[in-house]
Amino acid sequence: MDMRKVGPIPLDPKVTTRLLDLLSTDDKFRQLFESDTAAALAQVGYKVEAGATPISCLYFKAGDRLASKAKIVRDRAKLEKALNSVVKFSIVKDFQAD
């Protein structure tokens, strides 16, 4: 049996849609995303499969600020493409304020 870890997998398109909907409209969810990204992702249905790596590039660190709702709306197509594509991406900067 191959016991190697599986890398991060793209988000399910339904999870991506829900995530971006809430990040672009819901202040309470935006606060949760900044303070506890894992809980926010779980709330929109993101599940890490056994042996897989969580999408750590989405996780905020102390001092990071979430991009404005307007920026998320403006860059939505780019964010959807990145979140729904193959691993090895680094988009946390796209969620950060300028």
mmCIF file as gemmi writes it, N, C-alpha and C atoms, coordinates in Angstrom:
data_model
loop_
_atom_site.group_PDB
_atom_site.id
_atom_site.type_symbol
_atom_site.label_atom_id
_atom_site.label_alt_id
_atom_site.label_comp_id
_atom_site.label_asym_id
_atom_site.label_entity_id
_atom_site.label_seq_id
_atom_site.pdbx_PDB_ins_code
_atom_site.Cartn_x
_atom_site.Cartn_y
_atom_site.Cartn_z
_atom_site.occupancy
_atom_site.B_iso_or_equiv
_atom_site.pdbx_formal_charge
_atom_site.auth_seq_id
_atom_site.auth_asym_id
_atom_site.pdbx_PDB_model_num
ATOM 1 N N . MET Axp A 1 ? 0.843 -1.184 0 1 0 ? 1 A 1
ATOM 2 C CA . MET Axp A 1 ? 0 0 0 1 0 ? 1 A 1
ATOM 3 C C . MET Axp A 1 ? 0.883 1.242 0 1 0 ? 1 A 1
ATOM 4 N N . ASP Axp A 2 ? 0.599 2.19 -0.868 1 0 ? 2 A 1
ATOM 5 C CA . ASP Axp A 2 ? 1.367 3.435 -0.985 1 0 ? 2 A 1
ATOM 6 C C . ASP Axp A 2 ? 0.926 4.395 0.104 1 0 ? 2 A 1
ATOM 7 N N . MET Axp A 3 ? 1.835 4.743 0.995 1 0 ? 3 A 1
ATOM 8 C CA . MET Axp A 3 ? 1.49 5.58 2.153 1 0 ? 3 A 1
ATOM 9 C C . MET Axp A 3 ? 1.935 7.034 1.972 1 0 ? 3 A 1
ATOM 10 N N . ARG Axp A 4 ? 2.364 7.413 0.771 1 0 ? 4 A 1
ATOM 11 C CA . ARG Axp A 4 ? 2.771 8.797 0.554 1 0 ? 4 A 1
ATOM 12 C C . ARG Axp A 4 ? 1.581 9.729 0.721 1 0 ? 4 A 1
ATOM 13 N N . LYS Axp A 5 ? 1.876 10.91 1.187 1 0 ? 5 A 1
ATOM 14 C CA . LYS Axp A 5 ? 0.839 11.932 1.346 1 0 ? 5 A 1
ATOM 15 C C . LYS Axp A 5 ? 0.391 12.437 -0.018 1 0 ? 5 A 1
ATOM 16 N N . VAL Axp A 6 ? -0.882 12.695 -0.124 1 0 ? 6 A 1
ATOM 17 C CA . VAL Axp A 6 ? -1.433 13.303 -1.327 1 0 ? 6 A 1
ATOM 18 C C . VAL Axp A 6 ? -1.388 14.812 -1.126 1 0 ? 6 A 1
ATOM 19 N N . GLY Axp A 7 ? -0.962 15.545 -2.14 1 0 ? 7 A 1
ATOM 20 C CA . GLY Axp A 7 ? -0.888 17.002 -2.036 1 0 ? 7 A 1
ATOM 21 C C . GLY Axp A 7 ? -2.266 17.624 -1.978 1 0 ? 7 A 1
ATOM 22 N N . PRO Axp A 8 ? -2.313 18.939 -1.844 1 0 ? 8 A 1
ATOM 23 C CA . PRO Axp A 8 ? -3.597 19.625 -1.785 1 0 ? 8 A 1
ATOM 24 C C . PRO Axp A 8 ? -4.385 19.399 -3.065 1 0 ? 8 A 1
ATOM 25 N N . ILE Axp A 9 ? -5.673 19.251 -2.913 1 0 ? 9 A 1
ATOM 26 C CA . ILE Axp A 9 ? -6.536 19.066 -4.072 1 0 ? 9 A 1
ATOM 27 C C . ILE Axp A 9 ? -7.326 20.347 -4.306 1 0 ? 9 A 1
ATOM 28 N N . PRO Axp A 10 ? -7.721 20.595 -5.547 1 0 ? 10 A 1
ATOM 29 C CA . PRO Axp A 10 ? -8.512 21.801 -5.821 1 0 ? 10 A 1
ATOM 30 C C . PRO Axp A 10 ? -9.829 21.756 -5.053 1 0 ? 10 A 1
ATOM 31 N N . LEU Axp A 11 ? -10.393 22.921 -4.835 1 0 ? 11 A 1
ATOM 32 C CA . LEU Axp A 11 ? -11.704 22.977 -4.197 1 0 ? 11 A 1
ATOM 33 C C . LEU Axp A 11 ? -12.767 22.489 -5.163 1 0 ? 11 A 1
ATOM 34 N N . ASP Axp A 12 ? -13.79 21.872 -4.628 1 0 ? 12 A 1
ATOM 35 C CA . ASP Axp A 12 ? -14.964 21.523 -5.413 1 0 ? 12 A 1
ATOM 36 C C . ASP Axp A 12 ? -15.581 22.844 -5.894 1 0 ? 12 A 1
ATOM 37 N N . PRO Axp A 13 ? -16.028 22.923 -7.131 1 0 ? 13 A 1
ATOM 38 C CA . PRO Axp A 13 ? -16.606 24.176 -7.631 1 0 ? 13 A 1
ATOM 39 C C . PRO Axp A 13 ? -17.751 24.717 -6.767 1 0 ? 13 A 1
ATOM 40 N N . LYS Axp A 14 ? -18.539 23.83 -6.157 1 0 ? 14 A 1
ATOM 41 C CA . LYS Axp A 14 ? -19.624 24.291 -5.278 1 0 ? 14 A 1
ATOM 42 C C . LYS Axp A 14 ? -19.058 24.964 -4.029 1 0 ? 14 A 1
ATOM 43 N N . VAL Axp A 15 ? -17.96 24.431 -3.508 1 0 ? 15 A 1
ATOM 44 C CA . VAL Axp A 15 ? -17.312 25.017 -2.332 1 0 ? 15 A 1
ATOM 45 C C . VAL Axp A 15 ? -16.722 26.376 -2.713 1 0 ? 15 A 1
ATOM 46 N N . THR Axp A 16 ? -16.08 26.434 -3.865 1 0 ? 16 A 1
ATOM 47 C CA . THR Axp A 16 ? -15.51 27.696 -4.34 1 0 ? 16 A 1
ATOM 48 C C . THR Axp A 16 ? -16.584 28.763 -4.476 1 0 ? 16 A 1
ATOM 49 N N . THR Axp A 17 ? -17.688 28.406 -5.094 1 0 ? 17 A 1
ATOM 50 C CA . THR Axp A 17 ? -18.795 29.35 -5.28 1 0 ? 17 A 1
ATOM 51 C C . THR Axp A 17 ? -19.289 29.865 -3.947 1 0 ? 17 A 1
ATOM 52 N N . ARG Axp A 18 ? -19.521 28.966 -3.007 1 0 ? 18 A 1
ATOM 53 C CA . ARG Axp A 18 ? -20.023 29.368 -1.675 1 0 ? 18 A 1
ATOM 54 C C . ARG Axp A 18 ? -19.001 30.239 -0.959 1 0 ? 18 A 1
ATOM 55 N N . LEU Axp A 19 ? -17.723 29.854 -1.011 1 0 ? 19 A 1
ATOM 56 C CA . LEU Axp A 19 ? -16.661 30.618 -0.362 1 0 ? 19 A 1
ATOM 57 C C . LEU Axp A 19 ? -16.616 32.047 -0.901 1 0 ? 19 A 1
ATOM 58 N N . LEU Axp A 20 ? -16.587 32.188 -2.209 1 0 ? 20 A 1
ATOM 59 C CA . LEU Axp A 20 ? -16.485 33.525 -2.798 1 0 ? 20 A 1
ATOM 60 C C . LEU Axp A 20 ? -17.768 34.327 -2.611 1 0 ? 20 A 1
ATOM 61 N N . ASP Axp A 21 ? -18.914 33.655 -2.627 1 0 ? 21 A 1
ATOM 62 C CA . ASP Axp A 21 ? -20.173 34.349 -2.33 1 0 ? 21 A 1
ATOM 63 C C . ASP Axp A 21 ? -20.108 34.996 -0.945 1 0 ? 21 A 1
ATOM 64 N N . LEU Axp A 22 ? -19.687 34.21 0.032 1 0 ? 22 A 1
ATOM 65 C CA . LEU Axp A 22 ? -19.654 34.717 1.411 1 0 ? 22 A 1
ATOM 66 C C . LEU Axp A 22 ? -18.544 35.743 1.623 1 0 ? 22 A 1
ATOM 67 N N . LEU Axp A 23 ? -17.39 35.521 1.021 1 0 ? 23 A 1
ATOM 68 C CA . LEU Axp A 23 ? -16.302 36.489 1.184 1 0 ? 23 A 1
ATOM 69 C C . LEU Axp A 23 ? -16.621 37.833 0.546 1 0 ? 23 A 1
ATOM 70 N N . SER Axp A 24 ? -17.516 37.827 -0.428 1 0 ? 24 A 1
ATOM 71 C CA . SER Axp A 24 ? -17.845 39.076 -1.111 1 0 ? 24 A 1
ATOM 72 C C . SER Axp A 24 ? -19.115 39.737 -0.581 1 0 ? 24 A 1
ATOM 73 N N . THR Axp A 25 ? -19.753 39.111 0.436 1 0 ? 25 A 1
ATOM 74 C CA . THR Axp A 25 ? -21.018 39.686 0.927 1 0 ? 25 A 1
ATOM 75 C C . THR Axp A 25 ? -21.208 39.668 2.434 1 0 ? 25 A 1
ATOM 76 N N . ASP Axp A 26 ? -20.616 38.73 3.136 1 0 ? 26 A 1
ATOM 77 C CA . ASP Axp A 26 ? -20.98 38.449 4.528 1 0 ? 26 A 1
ATOM 78 C C . ASP Axp A 26 ? -19.863 38.861 5.5 1 0 ? 26 A 1
ATOM 79 N N . ASP Axp A 27 ? -20.092 39.943 6.23 1 0 ? 27 A 1
ATOM 80 C CA . ASP Axp A 27 ? -19.067 40.457 7.159 1 0 ? 27 A 1
ATOM 81 C C . ASP Axp A 27 ? -18.713 39.456 8.259 1 0 ? 27 A 1
ATOM 82 N N . LYS Axp A 28 ? -19.702 38.756 8.794 1 0 ? 28 A 1
ATOM 83 C CA . LYS Axp A 28 ? -19.439 37.787 9.86 1 0 ? 28 A 1
ATOM 84 C C . LYS Axp A 28 ? -18.559 36.645 9.334 1 0 ? 28 A 1
ATOM 85 N N . PHE Axp A 29 ? -18.848 36.154 8.138 1 0 ? 29 A 1
ATOM 86 C CA . PHE Axp A 29 ? -18.041 35.09 7.546 1 0 ? 29 A 1
ATOM 87 C C . PHE Axp A 29 ? -16.63 35.59 7.256 1 0 ? 29 A 1
ATOM 88 N N . ARG Axp A 30 ? -16.502 36.807 6.776 1 0 ? 30 A 1
ATOM 89 C CA . ARG Axp A 30 ? -15.189 37.389 6.491 1 0 ? 30 A 1
ATOM 90 C C . ARG Axp A 30 ? -14.344 37.451 7.769 1 0 ? 30 A 1
ATOM 91 N N . GLN Axp A 31 ? -14.961 37.821 8.882 1 0 ? 31 A 1
ATOM 92 C CA . GLN Axp A 31 ? -14.249 37.856 10.166 1 0 ? 31 A 1
ATOM 93 C C . GLN Axp A 31 ? -13.799 36.456 10.563 1 0 ? 31 A 1
ATOM 94 N N . LEU Axp A 32 ? -14.681 35.468 10.369 1 0 ? 32 A 1
ATOM 95 C CA . LEU Axp A 32 ? -14.325 34.087 10.684 1 0 ? 32 A 1
ATOM 96 C C . LEU Axp A 32 ? -13.169 33.628 9.801 1 0 ? 32 A 1
ATOM 97 N N . PHE Axp A 33 ? -13.207 33.948 8.521 1 0 ? 33 A 1
ATOM 98 C CA . PHE Axp A 33 ? -12.154 33.552 7.586 1 0 ? 33 A 1
ATOM 99 C C . PHE Axp A 33 ? -10.8 34.107 8.02 1 0 ? 33 A 1
ATOM 100 N N . GLU Axp A 34 ? -10.786 35.353 8.493 1 0 ? 34 A 1
ATOM 101 C CA . GLU Axp A 34 ? -9.53 35.96 8.955 1 0 ? 34 A 1
ATOM 102 C C . GLU Axp A 34 ? -9.046 35.356 10.268 1 0 ? 34 A 1
ATOM 103 N N . SER Axp A 35 ? -9.979 35.032 11.163 1 0 ? 35 A 1
ATOM 104 C CA . SER Axp A 35 ? -9.572 34.563 12.489 1 0 ? 35 A 1
ATOM 105 C C . SER Axp A 35 ? -9.404 33.045 12.578 1 0 ? 35 A 1
ATOM 106 N N . ASP Axp A 36 ? -10.169 32.295 11.796 1 0 ? 36 A 1
ATOM 107 C CA . ASP Axp A 36 ? -10.108 30.831 11.836 1 0 ? 36 A 1
ATOM 108 C C . ASP Axp A 36 ? -10.452 30.29 10.451 1 0 ? 36 A 1
ATOM 109 N N . THR Axp A 37 ? -9.488 30.372 9.558 1 0 ? 37 A 1
ATOM 110 C CA . THR Axp A 37 ? -9.705 29.992 8.171 1 0 ? 37 A 1
ATOM 111 C C . THR Axp A 37 ? -10.22 28.561 8.05 1 0 ? 37 A 1
ATOM 112 N N . ALA Axp A 38 ? -9.675 27.646 8.842 1 0 ? 38 A 1
ATOM 113 C CA . ALA Axp A 38 ? -10.099 26.247 8.771 1 0 ? 38 A 1
ATOM 114 C C . ALA Axp A 38 ? -11.587 26.111 9.074 1 0 ? 38 A 1
ATOM 115 N N . ALA Axp A 39 ? -12.062 26.826 10.085 1 0 ? 39 A 1
ATOM 116 C CA . ALA Axp A 39 ? -13.485 26.773 10.436 1 0 ? 39 A 1
ATOM 117 C C . ALA Axp A 39 ? -14.336 27.37 9.327 1 0 ? 39 A 1
ATOM 118 N N . ALA Axp A 40 ? -13.868 28.455 8.729 1 0 ? 40 A 1
ATOM 119 C CA . ALA Axp A 40 ? -14.615 29.082 7.635 1 0 ? 40 A 1
ATOM 120 C C . ALA Axp A 40 ? -14.686 28.142 6.437 1 0 ? 40 A 1
ATOM 121 N N . LEU Axp A 41 ? -13.573 27.508 6.106 1 0 ? 41 A 1
ATOM 122 C CA . LEU Axp A 41 ? -13.574 26.568 4.988 1 0 ? 41 A 1
ATOM 123 C C . LEU Axp A 41 ? -14.481 25.371 5.272 1 0 ? 41 A 1
ATOM 124 N N . ALA Axp A 42 ? -14.459 24.882 6.504 1 0 ? 42 A 1
ATOM 125 C CA . ALA Axp A 42 ? -15.355 23.778 6.867 1 0 ? 42 A 1
ATOM 126 C C . ALA Axp A 42 ? -16.816 24.204 6.733 1 0 ? 42 A 1
ATOM 127 N N . GLN Axp A 43 ? -17.103 25.435 7.087 1 0 ? 43 A 1
ATOM 128 C CA . GLN Axp A 43 ? -18.471 25.953 7.007 1 0 ? 43 A 1
ATOM 129 C C . GLN Axp A 43 ? -19.002 25.949 5.569 1 0 ? 43 A 1
ATOM 130 N N . VAL Axp A 44 ? -18.126 26.15 4.599 1 0 ? 44 A 1
ATOM 131 C CA . VAL Axp A 44 ? -18.57 26.154 3.2 1 0 ? 44 A 1
ATOM 132 C C . VAL Axp A 44 ? -18.438 24.777 2.544 1 0 ? 44 A 1
ATOM 133 N N . GLY Axp A 45 ? -18.037 23.78 3.331 1 0 ? 45 A 1
ATOM 134 C CA . GLY Axp A 45 ? -18.02 22.409 2.825 1 0 ? 45 A 1
ATOM 135 C C . GLY Axp A 45 ? -16.679 21.863 2.392 1 0 ? 45 A 1
ATOM 136 N N . TYR Axp A 46 ? -15.584 22.587 2.666 1 0 ? 46 A 1
ATOM 137 C CA . TYR Axp A 46 ? -14.259 22.073 2.313 1 0 ? 46 A 1
ATOM 138 C C . TYR Axp A 46 ? -13.86 20.995 3.31 1 0 ? 46 A 1
ATOM 139 N N . LYS Axp A 47 ? -13.574 19.814 2.778 1 0 ? 47 A 1
ATOM 140 C CA . LYS Axp A 47 ? -13.152 18.691 3.613 1 0 ? 47 A 1
ATOM 141 C C . LYS Axp A 47 ? -11.808 18.193 3.104 1 0 ? 47 A 1
ATOM 142 N N . VAL Axp A 48 ? -10.911 17.945 4.033 1 0 ? 48 A 1
ATOM 143 C CA . VAL Axp A 48 ? -9.608 17.391 3.675 1 0 ? 48 A 1
ATOM 144 C C . VAL Axp A 48 ? -9.738 15.876 3.728 1 0 ? 48 A 1
ATOM 145 N N . GLU Axp A 49 ? -9.501 15.239 2.595 1 0 ? 49 A 1
ATOM 146 C CA . GLU Axp A 49 ? -9.593 13.788 2.544 1 0 ? 49 A 1
ATOM 147 C C . GLU Axp A 49 ? -8.414 13.165 3.271 1 0 ? 49 A 1
ATOM 148 N N . ALA Axp A 50 ? -8.613 11.953 3.768 1 0 ? 50 A 1
ATOM 149 C CA . ALA Axp A 50 ? -7.564 11.24 4.495 1 0 ? 50 A 1
ATOM 150 C C . ALA Axp A 50 ? -6.294 11.185 3.661 1 0 ? 50 A 1
ATOM 151 N N . GLY Axp A 51 ? -5.187 11.589 4.253 1 0 ? 51 A 1
ATOM 152 C CA . GLY Axp A 51 ? -3.893 11.553 3.589 1 0 ? 51 A 1
ATOM 153 C C . GLY Axp A 51 ? -3.596 12.771 2.735 1 0 ? 51 A 1
ATOM 154 N N . ALA Axp A 52 ? -4.594 13.616 2.513 1 0 ? 52 A 1
ATOM 155 C CA . ALA Axp A 52 ? -4.38 14.807 1.691 1 0 ? 52 A 1
ATOM 156 C C . ALA Axp A 52 ? -3.857 15.947 2.556 1 0 ? 52 A 1
ATOM 157 N N . THR Axp A 53 ? -3.259 16.918 1.917 1 0 ? 53 A 1
ATOM 158 C CA . THR Axp A 53 ? -2.748 18.102 2.581 1 0 ? 53 A 1
ATOM 159 C C . THR Axp A 53 ? -3.789 19.205 2.479 1 0 ? 53 A 1
ATOM 160 N N . PRO Axp A 54 ? -4.115 19.892 3.582 1 0 ? 54 A 1
ATOM 161 C CA . PRO Axp A 54 ? -5.043 21.02 3.477 1 0 ? 54 A 1
ATOM 162 C C . PRO Axp A 54 ? -4.463 22.095 2.557 1 0 ? 54 A 1
ATOM 163 N N . ILE Axp A 55 ? -5.32 22.877 1.975 1 0 ? 55 A 1
ATOM 164 C CA . ILE Axp A 55 ? -4.863 23.956 1.1 1 0 ? 55 A 1
ATOM 165 C C . ILE Axp A 55 ? -4.334 25.08 1.978 1 0 ? 55 A 1
ATOM 166 N N . SER Axp A 56 ? -3.078 24.961 2.356 1 0 ? 56 A 1
ATOM 167 C CA . SER Axp A 56 ? -2.491 25.903 3.302 1 0 ? 56 A 1
ATOM 168 C C . SER Axp A 56 ? -2.316 27.294 2.721 1 0 ? 56 A 1
ATOM 169 N N . CYS Axp A 57 ? -2.273 27.428 1.401 1 0 ? 57 A 1
ATOM 170 C CA . CYS Axp A 57 ? -2.093 28.752 0.819 1 0 ? 57 A 1
ATOM 171 C C . CYS Axp A 57 ? -3.296 29.65 1.062 1 0 ? 57 A 1
ATOM 172 N N . LEU Axp A 58 ? -4.411 29.074 1.48 1 0 ? 58 A 1
ATOM 173 C CA . LEU Axp A 58 ? -5.583 29.884 1.81 1 0 ? 58 A 1
ATOM 174 C C . LEU Axp A 58 ? -5.534 30.393 3.245 1 0 ? 58 A 1
ATOM 175 N N . TYR Axp A 59 ? -4.721 29.786 4.074 1 0 ? 59 A 1
ATOM 176 C CA . TYR Axp A 59 ? -4.737 30.095 5.496 1 0 ? 59 A 1
ATOM 177 C C . TYR Axp A 59 ? -4.027 31.409 5.792 1 0 ? 59 A 1
ATOM 178 N N . PHE Axp A 60 ? -4.688 32.223 6.562 1 0 ? 60 A 1
ATOM 179 C CA . PHE Axp A 60 ? -4.151 33.519 6.934 1 0 ? 60 A 1
ATOM 180 C C . PHE Axp A 60 ? -3.252 33.392 8.147 1 0 ? 60 A 1
ATOM 181 N N . LYS Axp A 61 ? -2.249 34.262 8.187 1 0 ? 61 A 1
ATOM 182 C CA . LYS Axp A 61 ? -1.357 34.344 9.339 1 0 ? 61 A 1
ATOM 183 C C . LYS Axp A 61 ? -1.655 35.646 10.07 1 0 ? 61 A 1
ATOM 184 N N . ALA Axp A 62 ? -1.183 35.758 11.285 1 0 ? 62 A 1
ATOM 185 C CA . ALA Axp A 62 ? -1.38 36.987 12.055 1 0 ? 62 A 1
ATOM 186 C C . ALA Axp A 62 ? -0.889 38.172 11.24 1 0 ? 62 A 1
ATOM 187 N N . GLY Axp A 63 ? -1.684 39.206 11.17 1 0 ? 63 A 1
ATOM 188 C CA . GLY Axp A 63 ? -1.312 40.406 10.444 1 0 ? 63 A 1
ATOM 189 C C . GLY Axp A 63 ? -1.846 40.463 9.025 1 0 ? 63 A 1
ATOM 190 N N . ASP Axp A 64 ? -2.258 39.309 8.457 1 0 ? 64 A 1
ATOM 191 C CA . ASP Axp A 64 ? -2.848 39.32 7.12 1 0 ? 64 A 1
ATOM 192 C C . ASP Axp A 64 ? -4.219 39.985 7.184 1 0 ? 64 A 1
ATOM 193 N N . ARG Axp A 65 ? -4.544 40.727 6.129 1 0 ? 65 A 1
ATOM 194 C CA . ARG Axp A 65 ? -5.872 41.357 6.034 1 0 ? 65 A 1
ATOM 195 C C . ARG Axp A 65 ? -6.566 40.869 4.782 1 0 ? 65 A 1
ATOM 196 N N . LEU Axp A 66 ? -7.824 40.578 4.916 1 0 ? 66 A 1
ATOM 197 C CA . LEU Axp A 66 ? -8.63 40.087 3.805 1 0 ? 66 A 1
ATOM 198 C C . LEU Axp A 66 ? -8.898 41.209 2.808 1 0 ? 66 A 1
ATOM 199 N N . ALA Axp A 67 ? -8.858 40.878 1.534 1 0 ? 67 A 1
ATOM 200 C CA . ALA Axp A 67 ? -9.18 41.853 0.494 1 0 ? 67 A 1
ATOM 201 C C . ALA Axp A 67 ? -10.61 42.354 0.672 1 0 ? 67 A 1
ATOM 202 N N . SER Axp A 68 ? -10.871 43.519 0.144 1 0 ? 68 A 1
ATOM 203 C CA . SER Axp A 68 ? -12.217 44.088 0.236 1 0 ? 68 A 1
ATOM 204 C C . SER Axp A 68 ? -13.208 43.22 -0.533 1 0 ? 68 A 1
ATOM 205 N N . LYS Axp A 69 ? -14.472 43.387 -0.198 1 0 ? 69 A 1
ATOM 206 C CA . LYS Axp A 69 ? -15.527 42.678 -0.925 1 0 ? 69 A 1
ATOM 207 C C . LYS Axp A 69 ? -15.454 43.036 -2.403 1 0 ? 69 A 1
ATOM 208 N N . ALA Axp A 70 ? -15.232 44.317 -2.688 1 0 ? 70 A 1
ATOM 209 C CA . ALA Axp A 70 ? -15.174 44.781 -4.077 1 0 ? 70 A 1
ATOM 210 C C . ALA Axp A 70 ? -14.034 44.114 -4.846 1 0 ? 70 A 1
ATOM 211 N N . LYS Axp A 71 ? -12.875 43.947 -4.213 1 0 ? 71 A 1
ATOM 212 C CA . LYS Axp A 71 ? -11.74 43.306 -4.886 1 0 ? 71 A 1
ATOM 213 C C . LYS Axp A 71 ? -12.047 41.84 -5.159 1 0 ? 71 A 1
ATOM 214 N N . ILE Axp A 72 ? -12.692 41.176 -4.21 1 0 ? 72 A 1
ATOM 215 C CA . ILE Axp A 72 ? -13.045 39.77 -4.419 1 0 ? 72 A 1
ATOM 216 C C . ILE Axp A 72 ? -14.047 39.65 -5.562 1 0 ? 72 A 1
ATOM 217 N N . VAL Axp A 73 ? -15.021 40.562 -5.619 1 0 ? 73 A 1
ATOM 218 C CA . VAL Axp A 73 ? -15.976 40.562 -6.737 1 0 ? 73 A 1
ATOM 219 C C . VAL Axp A 73 ? -15.239 40.814 -8.055 1 0 ? 73 A 1
ATOM 220 N N . ARG Axp A 74 ? -14.364 41.812 -8.06 1 0 ? 74 A 1
ATOM 221 C CA . ARG Axp A 74 ? -13.619 42.18 -9.27 1 0 ? 74 A 1
ATOM 222 C C . ARG Axp A 74 ? -12.759 41.021 -9.779 1 0 ? 74 A 1
ATOM 223 N N . ASP Axp A 75 ? -12.118 40.301 -8.862 1 0 ? 75 A 1
ATOM 224 C CA . ASP Axp A 75 ? -11.181 39.24 -9.232 1 0 ? 75 A 1
ATOM 225 C C . ASP Axp A 75 ? -11.79 37.838 -9.147 1 0 ? 75 A 1
ATOM 226 N N . ARG Axp A 76 ? -13.095 37.774 -9.076 1 0 ? 76 A 1
ATOM 227 C CA . ARG Axp A 76 ? -13.766 36.488 -8.852 1 0 ? 76 A 1
ATOM 228 C C . ARG Axp A 76 ? -13.386 35.426 -9.882 1 0 ? 76 A 1
ATOM 229 N N . ALA Axp A 77 ? -13.397 35.744 -11.134 1 0 ? 77 A 1
ATOM 230 C CA . ALA Axp A 77 ? -13.075 34.75 -12.168 1 0 ? 77 A 1
ATOM 231 C C . ALA Axp A 77 ? -11.665 34.193 -11.968 1 0 ? 77 A 1
ATOM 232 N N . LYS Axp A 78 ? -10.736 35.068 -11.66 1 0 ? 78 A 1
ATOM 233 C CA . LYS Axp A 78 ? -9.343 34.65 -11.417 1 0 ? 78 A 1
ATOM 234 C C . LYS Axp A 78 ? -9.271 33.75 -10.181 1 0 ? 78 A 1
ATOM 235 N N . LEU Axp A 79 ? -9.978 34.131 -9.13 1 0 ? 79 A 1
ATOM 236 C CA . LEU Axp A 79 ? -9.975 33.336 -7.9 1 0 ? 79 A 1
ATOM 237 C C . LEU Axp A 79 ? -10.62 31.971 -8.133 1 0 ? 79 A 1
ATOM 238 N N . GLU Axp A 80 ? -11.743 31.948 -8.842 1 0 ? 80 A 1
ATOM 239 C CA . GLU Axp A 80 ? -12.406 30.673 -9.134 1 0 ? 80 A 1
ATOM 240 C C . GLU Axp A 80 ? -11.479 29.751 -9.92 1 0 ? 80 A 1
ATOM 241 N N . LYS Axp A 81 ? -10.828 30.289 -10.913 1 0 ? 81 A 1
ATOM 242 C CA . LYS Axp A 81 ? -9.92 29.483 -11.736 1 0 ? 81 A 1
ATOM 243 C C . LYS Axp A 81 ? -8.796 28.905 -10.88 1 0 ? 81 A 1
ATOM 244 N N . ALA Axp A 82 ? -8.207 29.718 -10.033 1 0 ? 82 A 1
ATOM 245 C CA . ALA Axp A 82 ? -7.1 29.261 -9.187 1 0 ? 82 A 1
ATOM 246 C C . ALA Axp A 82 ? -7.558 28.212 -8.173 1 0 ? 82 A 1
ATOM 247 N N . LEU Axp A 83 ? -8.7 28.442 -7.544 1 0 ? 83 A 1
ATOM 248 C CA . LEU Axp A 83 ? -9.177 27.52 -6.517 1 0 ? 83 A 1
ATOM 249 C C . LEU Axp A 83 ? -9.652 26.19 -7.093 1 0 ? 83 A 1
ATOM 250 N N . ASN Axp A 84 ? -10.106 26.203 -8.325 1 0 ? 84 A 1
ATOM 251 C CA . ASN Axp A 84 ? -10.634 24.986 -8.937 1 0 ? 84 A 1
ATOM 252 C C . ASN Axp A 84 ? -9.616 24.258 -9.794 1 0 ? 84 A 1
ATOM 253 N N . SER Axp A 85 ? -8.362 24.73 -9.809 1 0 ? 85 A 1
ATOM 254 C CA . SER Axp A 85 ? -7.375 24.087 -10.664 1 0 ? 85 A 1
ATOM 255 C C . SER Axp A 85 ? -6.418 23.217 -9.884 1 0 ? 85 A 1
ATOM 256 N N . VAL Axp A 86 ? -5.499 22.673 -10.583 1 0 ? 86 A 1
ATOM 257 C CA . VAL Axp A 86 ? -4.579 21.697 -10.021 1 0 ? 86 A 1
ATOM 258 C C . VAL Axp A 86 ? -3.697 22.345 -8.973 1 0 ? 86 A 1
ATOM 259 N N . VAL Axp A 87 ? -3.352 21.599 -7.979 1 0 ? 87 A 1
ATOM 260 C CA . VAL Axp A 87 ? -2.542 21.963 -6.816 1 0 ? 87 A 1
ATOM 261 C C . VAL Axp A 87 ? -1.451 22.99 -7.058 1 0 ? 87 A 1
ATOM 262 N N . LYS Axp A 88 ? -0.517 23.084 -6.209 1 0 ? 88 A 1
ATOM 263 C CA . LYS Axp A 88 ? 0.652 23.952 -6.312 1 0 ? 88 A 1
ATOM 264 C C . LYS Axp A 88 ? 0.31 25.367 -6.74 1 0 ? 88 A 1
ATOM 265 N N . PHE Axp A 89 ? -0.579 25.995 -6.029 1 0 ? 89 A 1
ATOM 266 C CA . PHE Axp A 89 ? -0.886 27.38 -6.31 1 0 ? 89 A 1
ATOM 267 C C . PHE Axp A 89 ? -0.736 28.181 -5.028 1 0 ? 89 A 1
ATOM 268 N N . SER Axp A 90 ? -0.533 29.447 -5.16 1 0 ? 90 A 1
ATOM 269 C CA . SER Axp A 90 ? -0.363 30.316 -4.013 1 0 ? 90 A 1
ATOM 270 C C . SER Axp A 90 ? -1.207 31.556 -4.233 1 0 ? 90 A 1
ATOM 271 N N . ILE Axp A 91 ? -2.427 31.553 -3.696 1 0 ? 91 A 1
ATOM 272 C CA . ILE Axp A 91 ? -3.326 32.666 -3.98 1 0 ? 91 A 1
ATOM 273 C C . ILE Axp A 91 ? -3.697 33.47 -2.749 1 0 ? 91 A 1
ATOM 274 N N . VAL Axp A 92 ? -3.131 33.161 -1.602 1 0 ? 92 A 1
ATOM 275 C CA . VAL Axp A 92 ? -3.509 33.92 -0.421 1 0 ? 92 A 1
ATOM 276 C C . VAL Axp A 92 ? -3.318 35.413 -0.665 1 0 ? 92 A 1
ATOM 277 N N . LYS Axp A 93 ? -2.341 35.8 -1.465 1 0 ? 93 A 1
ATOM 278 C CA . LYS Axp A 93 ? -2.114 37.213 -1.762 1 0 ? 93 A 1
ATOM 279 C C . LYS Axp A 93 ? -3.313 37.822 -2.475 1 0 ? 93 A 1
ATOM 280 N N . ASP Axp A 94 ? -4.055 37.037 -3.223 1 0 ? 94 A 1
ATOM 281 C CA . ASP Axp A 94 ? -5.23 37.555 -3.915 1 0 ? 94 A 1
ATOM 282 C C . ASP Axp A 94 ? -6.392 37.813 -2.953 1 0 ? 94 A 1
ATOM 283 N N . PHE Axp A 95 ? -6.354 37.216 -1.805 1 0 ? 95 A 1
ATOM 284 C CA . PHE Axp A 95 ? -7.372 37.433 -0.798 1 0 ? 95 A 1
ATOM 285 C C . PHE Axp A 95 ? -6.977 38.556 0.155 1 0 ? 95 A 1
ATOM 286 N N . GLN Axp A 96 ? -5.734 39.015 0.078 1 0 ? 96 A 1
ATOM 287 C CA . GLN Axp A 96 ? -5.246 40.03 0.987 1 0 ? 96 A 1
ATOM 288 C C . GLN Axp A 96 ? -5.553 41.429 0.466 1 0 ? 96 A 1
ATOM 289 N N . ALA Axp A 97 ? -5.696 42.34 1.409 1 0 ? 97 A 1
ATOM 290 C CA . ALA Axp A 97 ? -5.903 43.739 1.057 1 0 ? 97 A 1
ATOM 291 C C . ALA Axp A 97 ? -4.651 44.285 0.402 1 0 ? 97 A 1
ATOM 292 N N . ASP Axp A 98 ? -4.829 45.293 -0.46 1 0 ? 98 A 1
ATOM 293 C CA . ASP Axp A 98 ? -3.689 45.921 -1.126 1 0 ? 98 A 1
ATOM 294 C C . ASP Axp A 98 ? -2.848 46.701 -0.138 1 0 ? 98 A 1
